[in-house]
Amino acid sequence: VKGIGQAKALQVYSAVALIKRFYQEQNNTDLIINNVQNVLTLAFDIRDKKKEHLICLHLDSRNALIKKETLSIGLLDKSLIHPREIFSSALENKAANIILIHNHPSGDPTPSKQDKQVAKNIGKAGQIMGVALLDFVIIAKNGHNSFYQALKHDNTLDYVADGFQMGLFDSLEIEKSSYESNTNQVIETNYYLPKIKNNYYQLQNRRYIGGKQKLINWIFSVIKQECKGDIFADIFAGTGIVGAIATKHFKKIILNDFLHSNNIIYQAFFNNEKYNQEKINIIIKDYNNINYENIEENYFSENFGGKYFSKSSAKAIGFIRENIEQNRGNLTYKEYCILITSLLYSIDRIANTVGHYDAYFKKKSIEDVFFMKSIEPLNAKDVSIFNKDTNILAKEIKADIVYIDPPYNSRQYSRFYHVLENLTQWNKPKLHGAALKPEPENMSDYCRIQAKHKLAELVNDIDARYLVVSYNNTYTSKSNSSKNKITLEEIERILKTKGNTKIFKKNHKHFNAGNTAFDNHQEYLFVTKTKT
């Protein structure tokens, strides 16, 4: 168009595209801020202003715009605003993330020394407040500067949106020194898991990040050497493997995990209520005989078909889950849990993923391989099962030995296993983003900056003779999301307030579902004999 240069044309194009997406996304209600171009379109009006402006975009956990707010209008070269004003406004608007936009009246978008310091201070404050600073964008007549793009060395990178996420300046944290402490050794003894049967799934037949199956011999060799008692509690139970071994060596077991899918798995394997295995087998056989090509689409197939599973497999999974719910009145609670758990284990075998549901492989076609098999419940006797926040449960239970294996890093388990959570609860929530996740729930504080404070609170409140804490040394990982939220020094210091603490270390190749390289990986066990 005559009179419009390339830069102006791109701005007009971006504005039109953003407005179009505004009416398309999220049932015409949400404006998702995906990248710097979206930010520039929203802030174009301050590009030529004669005074410095500071604008804040308040975003929810999906990076949907809650509010665009002008925080300050200042004189040239003057300090704009204190972090407390920014975060008081963010908290008032219930923002999960923020993006700051600042104009340079000089026309030069190059960040000043003051810009860098302000951005760093706000980023650090965001870590403490639990509100992530995604970007600090400077806009001027002669261009723009994105701290996010500069930090990532990529001008095309989109912002990440997934519940609680790492802030912009987490990448600038100072590398922590390697942990040095006196460690102890143990002679390992074999602690056997149930043998795998071809016709049934066993407890250990699932993929799970942080699972302790390959460390069982070491963990229980340490526990049996250092601890005494009859009551064993696993309060971040995960796969339940540690609890399964514990049933063979202790009189009473306490299992807890706040994921709904893990809880129903425990109910299926450990609950000692009566059930009819022949009845379960007949129901599953009938499910496997249905021709799912001819049935209608359902909630599960419409959302996950062609992505995490083939269309036909997804229709089968959704149909079976709905049928289990419809026939719940004809099942005991144990049978209900066995059927759902059998479904969870069956889909885990065929999921088009690397072992979790944070993403799926993009394939032109996915093989139809769904086949449902039953689990085989354990012959467990005195097992108490909880589905609670661990720090709340700690005030309610008493045990001789408490095994503590919290999340290590910022990766939220409720987000990694959202498909299993969705299938278990079967509330059919609205899903968002490429990974098709629901609104965040069950977000652990152990994956956040306050993790060490939560551990200190837990250790202080728990009533036990022995505390056994599992952790590893990935605080030196190059990936921010893989870095530990608590240092080994902090764990040792916290536990020593409770009693005498011994430390055990083992070299171990960690489970890596992504591309993060990490050498010299080590697992640690801290064993504390409490003063009480």
C-alpha positions as CSV (number, residue, x, y, z in Angstrom):
1,V,0.0,0.0,0.0
2,K,1.4,3.4,-1.0
3,G,2.7,5.4,2.0
4,I,3.0,2.3,4.3
5,G,6.5,0.8,4.8
6,Q,7.3,-2.7,5.7
7,A,7.5,-2.0,9.5
8,K,4.1,-0.3,9.5
9,A,2.6,-3.1,7.4
10,L,3.9,-5.7,9.8
11,Q,2.3,-3.8,12.7
12,V,-1.0,-3.5,11.0
13,Y,-0.9,-7.2,10.1
14,S,0.0,-8.2,13.7
15,A,-2.9,-6.1,15.0
16,V,-5.4,-7.6,12.7
17,A,-4.1,-11.1,13.5
18,L,-4.3,-10.5,17.2
19,I,-7.9,-9.1,17.0
20,K,-8.9,-12.1,14.9
21,R,-7.4,-14.5,17.4
22,F,-9.1,-12.6,20.2
23,Y,-12.5,-13.7,18.8
24,Q,-11.4,-17.2,18.0
25,E,-9.6,-18.4,21.1
26,Q,-11.2,-19.8,24.3
27,N,-14.8,-19.4,23.1
28,N,-14.3,-15.7,22.3
29,T,-13.5,-14.8,25.9
30,D,-9.7,-15.1,26.4
31,L,-6.8,-13.2,24.8
32,I,-3.7,-15.5,25.0
33,I,-0.4,-13.7,25.0
34,N,1.9,-16.2,23.2
35,N,4.9,-14.1,22.2
36,V,6.6,-10.7,21.9
37,Q,4.5,-9.7,18.8
38,N,1.3,-10.0,20.9
39,V,2.9,-7.7,23.5
40,L,4.0,-5.1,21.0
41,T,0.5,-4.9,19.5
42,L,-1.0,-4.2,22.9
43,A,1.6,-1.6,23.7
44,F,2.0,0.2,20.4
45,D,0.2,3.3,21.8
46,I,3.2,4.2,24.1
47,R,5.9,3.8,21.4
48,D,6.1,7.6,20.7
49,K,5.2,8.9,24.1
50,K,7.4,11.8,25.4
51,K,7.3,10.4,29.0
52,E,8.4,7.0,30.2
53,H,5.4,4.7,30.8
54,L,5.4,1.3,32.6
55,I,2.6,-1.0,31.6
56,C,1.9,-4.4,33.2
57,L,0.0,-7.2,31.5
58,H,-1.6,-9.4,34.2
59,L,-1.9,-13.0,32.9
60,D,-3.5,-16.1,34.3
61,S,-1.8,-19.6,34.3
62,R,-2.5,-20.0,30.6
63,N,-1.1,-16.6,29.7
64,A,-4.6,-15.3,29.1
65,L,-4.8,-11.5,29.6
66,I,-6.6,-10.6,32.8
67,K,-5.9,-6.9,32.6
68,K,-3.6,-4.3,30.9
69,E,-2.6,-1.7,33.5
70,T,-0.5,1.5,33.3
71,L,1.5,1.4,36.5
72,S,3.4,4.6,36.2
73,I,4.1,7.6,34.0
74,G,7.4,9.2,34.9
75,L,10.0,11.7,33.8
76,L,12.8,10.9,31.6
77,D,15.6,8.8,33.2
78,K,13.8,8.6,36.6
79,S,13.1,5.4,38.6
80,L,9.7,4.2,37.5
81,I,8.2,2.0,40.3
82,H,9.0,-0.2,43.2
83,P,8.4,-4.0,43.0
84,R,5.8,-3.9,45.8
85,E,3.5,-1.7,43.7
86,I,3.8,-4.2,40.8
87,F,3.1,-7.3,42.8
88,S,0.4,-5.8,45.0
89,S,-1.5,-5.1,41.8
90,A,-0.7,-8.5,40.4
91,L,-2.0,-10.2,43.5
92,E,-5.1,-8.1,43.5
93,N,-5.8,-9.2,39.9
94,K,-5.0,-12.8,40.8
95,A,-2.3,-13.0,38.2
96,A,-0.1,-16.1,37.8
97,N,2.3,-14.3,35.5
98,I,3.1,-10.8,34.4
99,I,4.8,-9.1,31.5
100,L,6.2,-5.5,31.9
101,I,6.4,-3.1,29.0
102,H,8.5,0.1,29.2
103,N,8.9,2.8,26.5
104,H,12.1,4.7,25.7
105,P,11.2,8.3,24.5
106,S,14.7,8.6,23.1
107,G,13.8,6.2,20.3
108,D,16.6,3.7,21.2
109,P,15.3,0.4,22.6
110,T,18.6,-0.7,24.0
111,P,18.2,-1.6,27.7
112,S,19.9,0.8,30.1
113,K,21.8,-0.3,33.2
114,Q,18.8,0.9,35.2
115,D,16.4,-1.2,33.0
116,K,18.5,-4.3,33.7
117,Q,18.6,-3.7,37.4
118,V,14.9,-3.0,37.6
119,A,14.1,-6.1,35.7
120,K,16.4,-8.2,37.8
121,N,14.8,-6.9,41.1
122,I,11.3,-7.5,39.8
123,G,12.2,-11.0,38.6
124,K,13.6,-11.9,42.0
125,A,10.6,-10.5,43.8
126,G,8.4,-12.5,41.5
127,Q,10.2,-15.7,42.6
128,I,9.3,-14.9,46.2
129,M,5.7,-13.9,45.5
130,G,5.0,-16.9,43.2
131,V,4.1,-14.7,40.3
132,A,6.4,-15.3,37.3
133,L,7.8,-12.3,35.3
134,L,7.7,-13.7,31.8
135,D,9.3,-10.8,30.0
136,F,10.4,-7.2,30.2
137,V,9.8,-5.5,26.9
138,I,11.3,-2.1,25.9
139,I,9.5,-0.4,23.0
140,A,10.7,2.6,21.1
141,K,10.4,4.4,17.8
142,N,13.4,2.6,16.4
143,G,12.4,-0.9,17.5
144,H,12.0,-3.1,20.6
145,N,14.0,-5.2,23.0
146,S,12.7,-8.4,24.7
147,F,14.7,-9.6,27.7
148,Y,13.1,-13.0,27.2
149,Q,14.3,-13.3,23.6
150,A,17.7,-12.0,24.4
151,L,18.1,-14.5,27.3
152,K,17.0,-17.4,25.2
153,H,18.9,-16.3,22.1
154,D,15.9,-16.9,19.9
155,N,13.7,-14.3,18.3
156,T,10.9,-16.7,17.4
157,L,10.4,-18.4,20.8
158,D,6.9,-18.4,22.3
159,Y,6.2,-17.9,26.0
160,V,5.5,-21.1,28.0
161,A,2.1,-21.4,29.6
162,D,1.4,-24.2,32.0
163,G,0.2,-23.4,35.5
164,F,3.1,-22.4,37.7
165,Q,6.1,-21.8,35.5
166,M,9.7,-20.7,35.8
167,G,10.1,-16.9,35.7
168,L,12.4,-15.1,33.3
169,F,15.2,-14.6,35.8
170,D,15.4,-18.1,37.2
171,S,18.0,-18.6,34.4
172,L,20.2,-16.0,36.1
173,E,20.5,-17.9,39.4
174,I,24.1,-18.4,40.6
175,E,25.2,-22.0,40.2
176,K,25.4,-23.7,43.6
177,S,28.6,-25.5,44.6
178,S,28.7,-29.3,44.7
179,Y,27.5,-30.8,48.0
180,E,30.2,-32.2,50.3
181,S,29.2,-34.1,53.4
182,N,30.2,-37.2,55.3
183,T,28.3,-40.1,53.7
184,N,27.7,-43.6,54.9
185,Q,27.7,-46.9,53.1
186,V,25.4,-49.9,53.3
187,I,25.6,-53.5,52.1
188,E,22.6,-54.0,49.8
189,T,20.1,-56.8,50.2
190,N,17.5,-57.9,47.7
191,Y,13.9,-56.9,48.4
192,Y,11.8,-58.5,45.8
193,L,8.8,-57.1,44.0
194,P,6.0,-59.4,42.9
195,K,6.9,-61.4,39.8
196,I,5.3,-60.1,36.6
197,K,2.5,-62.3,35.3
198,N,1.5,-62.2,31.6
199,N,-2.2,-61.9,32.2
200,Y,-2.2,-59.2,34.9
201,Y,-0.5,-55.8,35.5
202,Q,1.5,-55.6,38.7
203,L,2.0,-52.4,40.7
204,Q,5.4,-51.7,39.2
205,N,4.2,-52.0,35.6
206,R,3.9,-48.2,34.9
207,R,6.1,-45.3,33.8
208,Y,6.5,-42.7,36.4
209,I,9.0,-39.9,36.9
210,G,10.8,-40.3,40.2
211,G,9.7,-43.9,40.7
212,K,12.0,-45.8,43.1
213,Q,11.7,-49.3,41.6
214,K,15.5,-49.5,40.7
215,L,16.5,-48.0,44.1
216,I,14.4,-50.4,46.3
217,N,17.2,-52.6,47.4
218,W,19.3,-49.6,48.5
219,I,16.5,-47.8,50.2
220,F,15.3,-50.7,52.3
221,S,18.8,-51.9,53.1
222,V,19.4,-48.5,54.6
223,I,16.0,-48.4,56.4
224,K,16.4,-51.9,57.9
225,Q,20.0,-51.1,59.0
226,E,19.2,-47.7,60.6
227,C,15.5,-47.8,61.7
228,K,13.3,-49.8,64.1
229,G,9.5,-50.0,64.5
230,D,6.2,-51.4,63.4
231,I,4.5,-48.5,61.7
232,F,5.8,-47.3,58.3
233,A,4.5,-44.2,56.5
234,D,5.2,-43.2,52.9
235,I,3.7,-39.7,52.6
236,F,4.7,-38.9,49.0
237,A,3.9,-42.4,47.9
238,G,4.0,-41.9,44.1
239,T,3.9,-45.3,42.4
240,G,3.4,-47.0,45.8
241,I,6.4,-49.3,45.2
242,V,8.1,-48.4,48.5
243,G,4.8,-49.0,50.3
244,A,4.4,-52.4,48.6
245,I,7.8,-53.6,49.9
246,A,7.1,-52.1,53.3
247,T,4.0,-54.3,53.7
248,K,6.3,-57.3,53.9
249,H,8.4,-55.9,56.7
250,F,6.1,-53.7,58.9
251,K,2.9,-54.4,60.7
252,K,1.0,-51.2,59.7
253,I,1.5,-49.0,56.5
254,I,0.3,-45.5,55.8
255,L,0.2,-44.4,52.2
256,N,-0.5,-40.9,51.0
257,D,-0.4,-38.9,47.7
258,F,-2.5,-36.0,46.6
259,L,-2.9,-37.1,43.0
260,H,-6.3,-38.6,42.5
261,S,-5.0,-41.2,40.0
262,N,-2.4,-42.4,42.5
263,N,-5.0,-42.6,45.3
264,I,-7.3,-44.8,43.2
265,I,-4.4,-47.0,42.3
266,Y,-3.6,-47.5,46.0
267,Q,-7.2,-48.4,46.6
268,A,-7.1,-51.0,43.9
269,F,-3.9,-52.6,45.0
270,F,-3.8,-52.2,48.8
271,N,-7.4,-51.9,49.9
272,N,-8.4,-55.2,51.6
273,E,-12.1,-55.0,50.8
274,K,-13.4,-58.1,49.1
275,Y,-13.8,-58.3,45.3
276,N,-14.6,-60.8,42.6
277,Q,-11.7,-61.2,40.1
278,E,-13.7,-63.4,37.8
279,K,-16.4,-60.7,37.5
280,I,-13.6,-58.2,36.7
281,N,-12.2,-60.5,34.0
282,I,-15.6,-60.9,32.3
283,I,-16.2,-57.2,32.2
284,I,-12.8,-56.5,30.7
285,K,-13.2,-59.3,28.2
286,D,-16.5,-57.7,27.1
287,Y,-14.8,-54.3,26.7
288,N,-12.1,-55.9,24.5
289,N,-14.7,-57.5,22.2
290,I,-16.4,-54.2,21.3
291,N,-15.7,-52.8,17.8
292,Y,-14.9,-49.2,18.7
293,E,-14.7,-48.1,15.1
294,N,-18.5,-48.0,15.0
295,I,-19.2,-46.2,18.3
296,E,-19.7,-42.4,18.6
297,E,-17.1,-39.9,19.5
298,N,-16.9,-39.1,23.2
299,Y,-15.2,-36.5,25.5
300,F,-12.0,-38.5,25.6
301,S,-11.7,-39.2,21.9
302,E,-12.6,-35.6,20.9
303,N,-9.8,-34.2,23.0
304,F,-7.1,-36.8,23.0
305,G,-7.8,-38.9,19.9
306,G,-5.1,-38.5,17.2
307,K,-2.8,-36.9,19.8
308,Y,-2.0,-39.0,22.8
309,F,-3.8,-42.1,21.3
310,S,-5.2,-43.2,18.0
311,K,-8.8,-42.1,17.3
312,S,-10.1,-45.7,17.8
313,S,-8.1,-46.3,21.0
314,A,-9.3,-42.9,22.4
315,K,-13.0,-43.8,21.6
316,A,-12.5,-47.1,23.4
317,I,-10.9,-45.5,26.5
318,G,-13.7,-42.9,26.7
319,F,-16.4,-45.4,26.2
320,I,-15.0,-47.8,28.9
321,R,-14.5,-45.0,31.4
322,E,-18.1,-43.8,30.9
323,N,-19.4,-47.3,31.2
324,I,-17.5,-48.0,34.5
325,E,-19.2,-44.8,35.9
326,Q,-22.6,-45.8,34.7
327,N,-22.3,-49.3,36.3
328,R,-20.8,-48.2,39.5
329,G,-23.9,-49.3,41.4
330,N,-23.2,-52.9,40.4
331,L,-19.6,-52.8,41.7
332,T,-18.0,-52.8,45.1
333,Y,-15.7,-49.8,45.7
334,K,-12.7,-52.2,45.4
335,E,-14.0,-53.5,42.0
336,Y,-14.6,-49.9,40.8
337,C,-11.1,-49.0,41.7
338,I,-9.6,-52.1,40.0
339,L,-11.4,-51.4,36.8
340,I,-10.3,-47.7,36.6
341,T,-6.7,-48.7,37.6
342,S,-6.7,-51.4,35.0
343,L,-7.7,-48.8,32.4
344,L,-5.0,-46.4,33.6
345,Y,-2.3,-49.1,33.4
346,S,-3.6,-50.2,30.0
347,I,-3.4,-46.7,28.4
348,D,0.1,-46.1,29.9
349,R,1.4,-49.0,27.8
350,I,0.2,-47.4,24.5
351,A,0.3,-43.6,25.1
352,N,2.0,-41.7,22.3
353,T,4.4,-40.0,24.8
354,V,7.9,-40.3,26.4
355,G,6.4,-41.5,29.7
356,H,4.3,-38.5,30.9
357,Y,1.6,-36.3,29.4
358,D,3.3,-32.9,29.2
359,A,3.5,-33.4,25.4
360,Y,2.9,-36.0,22.7
361,F,4.7,-37.1,19.6
362,K,3.4,-35.5,16.4
363,K,2.7,-38.4,14.1
364,K,0.6,-38.7,10.9
365,S,-0.9,-41.9,12.2
366,I,-1.0,-43.7,15.5
367,E,-1.3,-47.4,15.7
368,D,-4.6,-48.9,17.1
369,V,-3.1,-51.1,19.8
370,F,-5.4,-50.6,22.8
371,F,-6.1,-53.8,24.8
372,M,-7.3,-53.7,28.4
373,K,-5.9,-56.1,31.0
374,S,-6.7,-56.3,34.7
375,I,-4.3,-55.5,37.5
376,E,-3.5,-58.0,40.2
377,P,-4.2,-56.5,43.7
378,L,-1.7,-57.1,46.4
379,N,-2.4,-59.3,49.5
380,A,-1.9,-56.4,51.9
381,K,-3.5,-56.3,55.3
382,D,-3.2,-53.2,57.5
383,V,-2.8,-50.3,55.0
384,S,-4.3,-46.8,55.6
385,I,-4.7,-44.8,52.4
386,F,-4.9,-41.0,52.3
387,N,-5.3,-38.4,49.5
388,K,-4.2,-35.2,51.3
389,D,-1.8,-32.4,51.3
390,T,1.3,-33.9,53.0
391,N,1.9,-31.0,55.4
392,I,-1.7,-31.3,56.6
393,L,-1.5,-35.1,57.0
394,A,1.8,-34.7,59.0
395,K,-0.2,-33.1,61.9
396,E,-2.7,-36.0,61.9
397,I,-0.6,-39.2,61.9
398,K,2.0,-40.9,64.1
399,A,4.5,-43.5,62.8
400,D,7.8,-45.1,63.7
401,I,9.3,-44.5,60.3
402,V,8.3,-41.8,57.9
403,Y,9.7,-42.0,54.3
404,I,9.7,-38.6,52.7
405,D,10.2,-38.4,48.9
406,P,8.9,-35.0,47.8
407,P,8.9,-33.6,44.3
408,Y,12.5,-32.3,43.5
409,N,12.0,-29.6,41.0
410,S,9.5,-27.2,39.3
411,R,7.7,-29.9,37.3
412,Q,4.3,-30.4,38.7
413,Y,3.1,-34.0,38.8
414,S,-0.6,-32.9,38.4
415,R,0.4,-31.4,35.1
416,F,2.7,-34.2,33.9
417,Y,-0.1,-36.8,34.6
418,H,-3.1,-34.6,33.8
419,V,-4.6,-37.2,31.4
420,L,-4.6,-39.8,34.2
421,E,-6.1,-37.3,36.6
422,N,-8.8,-36.4,34.1
423,L,-9.6,-40.0,33.4
424,T,-9.7,-40.8,37.2
425,Q,-12.0,-38.0,38.3
426,W,-14.0,-38.0,35.1
427,N,-15.4,-34.5,35.5
428,K,-14.7,-33.7,31.8
429,P,-13.2,-30.2,32.3
430,K,-12.5,-27.8,29.5
431,L,-9.0,-28.3,28.3
432,H,-6.4,-25.7,27.1
433,G,-3.3,-25.4,25.1
434,A,-1.4,-27.9,22.8
435,A,-1.0,-30.4,25.6
436,L,-4.8,-30.2,26.4
437,K,-4.6,-29.6,30.1
438,P,-7.4,-28.5,32.4
439,E,-7.1,-25.5,34.7
440,P,-4.3,-26.1,37.3
441,E,-5.1,-27.9,40.5
442,N,-3.2,-29.9,43.1
443,M,-0.1,-27.7,42.5
444,S,2.6,-28.6,45.0
445,D,4.5,-26.0,47.0
446,Y,7.4,-28.4,46.9
447,C,7.8,-27.5,43.2
448,R,8.0,-23.8,44.1
449,I,10.4,-21.3,45.7
450,Q,8.9,-22.0,49.1
451,A,9.8,-25.7,49.0
452,K,12.4,-25.5,51.8
453,H,10.0,-23.7,54.1
454,K,7.4,-26.4,53.5
455,L,9.9,-29.2,54.2
456,A,11.0,-27.4,57.4
457,E,7.3,-27.1,58.5
458,L,6.7,-30.8,57.7
459,V,9.8,-32.0,59.6
460,N,8.8,-29.9,62.6
461,D,5.2,-31.2,62.7
462,I,5.7,-34.9,62.0
463,D,5.5,-37.3,64.9
464,A,7.9,-40.1,64.2
465,R,11.0,-41.9,65.6
466,Y,12.8,-41.9,62.3
467,L,12.7,-39.7,59.2
468,V,14.0,-41.0,55.9
469,V,14.3,-38.3,53.2
470,S,15.0,-39.1,49.5
471,Y,16.5,-36.4,47.3
472,N,19.1,-36.1,44.5
473,N,21.7,-33.7,43.2
474,T,20.1,-32.2,40.2
475,Y,20.4,-28.7,41.5
476,T,23.4,-28.4,39.1
477,S,21.3,-29.3,36.1
478,K,21.5,-27.0,33.1
479,S,17.7,-27.2,32.8
480,N,15.9,-24.7,35.1
481,S,12.8,-26.9,35.4
482,S,15.0,-29.9,36.4
483,K,16.9,-28.0,39.1
484,N,16.2,-29.0,42.7
485,K,14.1,-26.6,44.7
486,I,15.9,-27.5,47.9
487,T,19.7,-27.8,48.2
488,L,21.2,-30.9,50.0
489,E,22.8,-28.5,52.5
490,E,19.3,-27.1,53.3
491,I,17.9,-30.6,53.8
492,E,20.7,-31.6,56.1
493,R,20.3,-28.4,58.1
494,I,16.5,-28.8,58.5
495,L,16.8,-32.5,59.5
496,K,19.5,-31.8,62.1
497,T,17.0,-29.6,64.0
498,K,15.0,-32.7,64.5
499,G,17.7,-35.1,65.6
500,N,20.9,-36.9,64.7
501,T,21.2,-37.3,60.9
502,K,23.2,-39.8,58.7
503,I,23.6,-39.4,55.0
504,F,23.8,-42.1,52.4
505,K,24.7,-41.6,48.7
506,K,24.4,-43.8,45.6
507,N,25.3,-43.2,42.0
508,H,22.2,-43.7,39.9
509,K,21.2,-43.1,36.2
510,H,18.1,-40.9,36.5
511,F,15.0,-41.2,34.4
512,N,15.0,-38.5,31.7
513,A,12.0,-38.1,29.6
514,G,13.4,-35.1,27.8
515,N,16.6,-33.8,26.4
516,T,18.2,-32.6,29.6
517,A,21.8,-34.0,30.0
518,F,23.0,-34.6,33.5
519,D,26.2,-36.3,34.4
520,N,27.3,-37.7,37.8
521,H,23.7,-38.1,39.0
522,Q,23.5,-39.2,42.6
523,E,20.6,-40.2,44.9
524,Y,20.8,-39.3,48.6
525,L,19.0,-40.7,51.7
526,F,19.0,-38.7,54.9
527,V,18.1,-40.8,57.9
528,T,17.3,-38.8,61.1
529,K,16.7,-40.4,64.5
530,T,14.5,-37.8,66.1
531,K,15.0,-36.4,69.6
532,T,11.5,-37.4,70.7
